[in-house]
Amino acid sequence: MITGNAALIDFCNRTAKYFSGVNTKFTMENVIADGDCEAINGTAEFYMEKENRTNFISSCDVYNLKMEN
């Protein structure tokens, strides 16, 4: 779980660095939103040219966007 803005920004920066080295194709299948919560499921294809390899994944991410002070 990622808690706090600083941790979220750090996670996003590390993720962006990873994706700068691979070719990707993302597909969102469903987005379900209710109030401060969201669930997104989809697929991704990652091609790593250096390794001449393609990986496929399916995922479901759930976000609680409620801001607490």
CNS distance restraints for C-alpha pairs under 8 A (distance, minus, plus):
assign (resid   2 and name CA) (resid   7 and name CA) 6.16 0.50 0.50
assign (resid   2 and name CA) (resid   8 and name CA) 6.09 0.50 0.50
assign (resid   3 and name CA) (resid   7 and name CA) 6.19 0.50 0.50
assign (resid   3 and name CA) (resid   8 and name CA) 6.98 0.50 0.50
assign (resid   4 and name CA) (resid   8 and name CA) 6.33 0.50 0.50
assign (resid   5 and name CA) (resid   9 and name CA) 6.13 0.50 0.50
assign (resid   6 and name CA) (resid  10 and name CA) 6.18 0.50 0.50
assign (resid   7 and name CA) (resid  11 and name CA) 6.15 0.50 0.50
assign (resid   8 and name CA) (resid  12 and name CA) 6.17 0.50 0.50
assign (resid   9 and name CA) (resid  13 and name CA) 6.15 0.50 0.50
assign (resid  10 and name CA) (resid  14 and name CA) 6.27 0.50 0.50
assign (resid  11 and name CA) (resid  15 and name CA) 6.12 0.50 0.50
assign (resid  12 and name CA) (resid  16 and name CA) 6.06 0.50 0.50
assign (resid  13 and name CA) (resid  17 and name CA) 6.26 0.50 0.50
assign (resid  14 and name CA) (resid  18 and name CA) 6.41 0.50 0.50
assign (resid  15 and name CA) (resid  19 and name CA) 6.30 0.50 0.50
assign (resid  16 and name CA) (resid  20 and name CA) 6.20 0.50 0.50
assign (resid  17 and name CA) (resid  21 and name CA) 7.28 0.50 0.50
assign (resid  18 and name CA) (resid  22 and name CA) 7.27 0.50 0.50
assign (resid  19 and name CA) (resid  23 and name CA) 7.38 0.50 0.50
assign (resid  19 and name CA) (resid  24 and name CA) 7.65 0.50 0.50
assign (resid  21 and name CA) (resid  48 and name CA) 7.49 0.50 0.50
assign (resid  22 and name CA) (resid  46 and name CA) 6.37 0.50 0.50
assign (resid  22 and name CA) (resid  47 and name CA) 5.80 0.50 0.50
assign (resid  22 and name CA) (resid  48 and name CA) 5.14 0.50 0.50
assign (resid  22 and name CA) (resid  49 and name CA) 7.24 0.50 0.50
assign (resid  23 and name CA) (resid  46 and name CA) 5.81 0.50 0.50
assign (resid  23 and name CA) (resid  47 and name CA) 5.09 0.50 0.50
assign (resid  23 and name CA) (resid  48 and name CA) 6.62 0.50 0.50
assign (resid  23 and name CA) (resid  49 and name CA) 7.96 0.50 0.50
assign (resid  24 and name CA) (resid  44 and name CA) 6.95 0.50 0.50
assign (resid  24 and name CA) (resid  45 and name CA) 5.56 0.50 0.50
assign (resid  24 and name CA) (resid  46 and name CA) 4.73 0.50 0.50
assign (resid  24 and name CA) (resid  47 and name CA) 6.36 0.50 0.50
assign (resid  25 and name CA) (resid  44 and name CA) 5.62 0.50 0.50
assign (resid  25 and name CA) (resid  45 and name CA) 5.11 0.50 0.50
assign (resid  25 and name CA) (resid  46 and name CA) 6.79 0.50 0.50
assign (resid  26 and name CA) (resid  42 and name CA) 7.38 0.50 0.50
assign (resid  26 and name CA) (resid  43 and name CA) 5.94 0.50 0.50
assign (resid  26 and name CA) (resid  44 and name CA) 4.51 0.50 0.50
assign (resid  26 and name CA) (resid  45 and name CA) 6.58 0.50 0.50
assign (resid  27 and name CA) (resid  42 and name CA) 5.43 0.50 0.50
assign (resid  27 and name CA) (resid  43 and name CA) 5.26 0.50 0.50
assign (resid  27 and name CA) (resid  44 and name CA) 6.31 0.50 0.50
assign (resid  28 and name CA) (resid  40 and name CA) 7.15 0.50 0.50
assign (resid  28 and name CA) (resid  41 and name CA) 6.06 0.50 0.50
assign (resid  28 and name CA) (resid  42 and name CA) 4.25 0.50 0.50
assign (resid  28 and name CA) (resid  43 and name CA) 6.62 0.50 0.50
assign (resid  29 and name CA) (resid  40 and name CA) 7.61 0.50 0.50
assign (resid  29 and name CA) (resid  41 and name CA) 5.68 0.50 0.50
assign (resid  29 and name CA) (resid  42 and name CA) 4.71 0.50 0.50
assign (resid  29 and name CA) (resid  43 and name CA) 7.53 0.50 0.50
assign (resid  30 and name CA) (resid  39 and name CA) 7.95 0.50 0.50
assign (resid  30 and name CA) (resid  40 and name CA) 5.71 0.50 0.50
assign (resid  30 and name CA) (resid  41 and name CA) 5.44 0.50 0.50
assign (resid  30 and name CA) (resid  42 and name CA) 6.86 0.50 0.50
assign (resid  31 and name CA) (resid  38 and name CA) 7.11 0.50 0.50
assign (resid  31 and name CA) (resid  39 and name CA) 5.82 0.50 0.50
assign (resid  31 and name CA) (resid  40 and name CA) 4.56 0.50 0.50
assign (resid  31 and name CA) (resid  41 and name CA) 6.76 0.50 0.50
assign (resid  32 and name CA) (resid  38 and name CA) 5.62 0.50 0.50
assign (resid  32 and name CA) (resid  39 and name CA) 5.15 0.50 0.50
assign (resid  32 and name CA) (resid  40 and name CA) 6.45 0.50 0.50
assign (resid  33 and name CA) (resid  37 and name CA) 5.83 0.50 0.50
assign (resid  33 and name CA) (resid  38 and name CA) 4.35 0.50 0.50
assign (resid  33 and name CA) (resid  39 and name CA) 6.46 0.50 0.50
assign (resid  34 and name CA) (resid  38 and name CA) 6.46 0.50 0.50
assign (resid  36 and name CA) (resid  64 and name CA) 5.79 0.50 0.50
assign (resid  36 and name CA) (resid  65 and name CA) 4.95 0.50 0.50
assign (resid  36 and name CA) (resid  66 and name CA) 5.30 0.50 0.50
assign (resid  37 and name CA) (resid  62 and name CA) 7.27 0.50 0.50
assign (resid  37 and name CA) (resid  63 and name CA) 5.55 0.50 0.50
assign (resid  37 and name CA) (resid  64 and name CA) 4.57 0.50 0.50
assign (resid  37 and name CA) (resid  65 and name CA) 5.96 0.50 0.50
assign (resid  37 and name CA) (resid  66 and name CA) 7.66 0.50 0.50
assign (resid  38 and name CA) (resid  62 and name CA) 5.67 0.50 0.50
assign (resid  38 and name CA) (resid  63 and name CA) 5.08 0.50 0.50
assign (resid  38 and name CA) (resid  64 and name CA) 6.64 0.50 0.50
assign (resid  38 and name CA) (resid  65 and name CA) 7.86 0.50 0.50
assign (resid  39 and name CA) (resid  60 and name CA) 6.82 0.50 0.50
assign (resid  39 and name CA) (resid  61 and name CA) 5.61 0.50 0.50
assign (resid  39 and name CA) (resid  62 and name CA) 4.33 0.50 0.50
assign (resid  39 and name CA) (resid  63 and name CA) 6.29 0.50 0.50
assign (resid  40 and name CA) (resid  60 and name CA) 5.54 0.50 0.50
assign (resid  40 and name CA) (resid  61 and name CA) 5.31 0.50 0.50
assign (resid  40 and name CA) (resid  62 and name CA) 6.52 0.50 0.50
assign (resid  41 and name CA) (resid  58 and name CA) 7.43 0.50 0.50
assign (resid  41 and name CA) (resid  59 and name CA) 5.50 0.50 0.50
assign (resid  41 and name CA) (resid  60 and name CA) 4.10 0.50 0.50
assign (resid  41 and name CA) (resid  61 and name CA) 6.34 0.50 0.50
assign (resid  42 and name CA) (resid  58 and name CA) 5.76 0.50 0.50
assign (resid  42 and name CA) (resid  59 and name CA) 5.67 0.50 0.50
assign (resid  42 and name CA) (resid  60 and name CA) 6.65 0.50 0.50
assign (resid  43 and name CA) (resid  56 and name CA) 7.33 0.50 0.50
assign (resid  43 and name CA) (resid  57 and name CA) 5.64 0.50 0.50
assign (resid  43 and name CA) (resid  58 and name CA) 4.33 0.50 0.50
assign (resid  43 and name CA) (resid  59 and name CA) 6.26 0.50 0.50
assign (resid  44 and name CA) (resid  56 and name CA) 5.77 0.50 0.50
assign (resid  44 and name CA) (resid  57 and name CA) 5.36 0.50 0.50
assign (resid  44 and name CA) (resid  58 and name CA) 6.44 0.50 0.50
assign (resid  45 and name CA) (resid  54 and name CA) 6.83 0.50 0.50
assign (resid  45 and name CA) (resid  55 and name CA) 5.77 0.50 0.50
assign (resid  45 and name CA) (resid  56 and name CA) 4.63 0.50 0.50
assign (resid  45 and name CA) (resid  57 and name CA) 6.67 0.50 0.50
assign (resid  46 and name CA) (resid  54 and name CA) 5.45 0.50 0.50
assign (resid  46 and name CA) (resid  55 and name CA) 5.14 0.50 0.50
assign (resid  46 and name CA) (resid  56 and name CA) 6.43 0.50 0.50
assign (resid  47 and name CA) (resid  52 and name CA) 7.32 0.50 0.50
assign (resid  47 and name CA) (resid  53 and name CA) 5.82 0.50 0.50
assign (resid  47 and name CA) (resid  54 and name CA) 4.33 0.50 0.50
assign (resid  47 and name CA) (resid  55 and name CA) 6.56 0.50 0.50
assign (resid  48 and name CA) (resid  52 and name CA) 5.77 0.50 0.50
assign (resid  48 and name CA) (resid  53 and name CA) 5.39 0.50 0.50
assign (resid  48 and name CA) (resid  54 and name CA) 6.28 0.50 0.50
assign (resid  49 and name CA) (resid  53 and name CA) 6.69 0.50 0.50
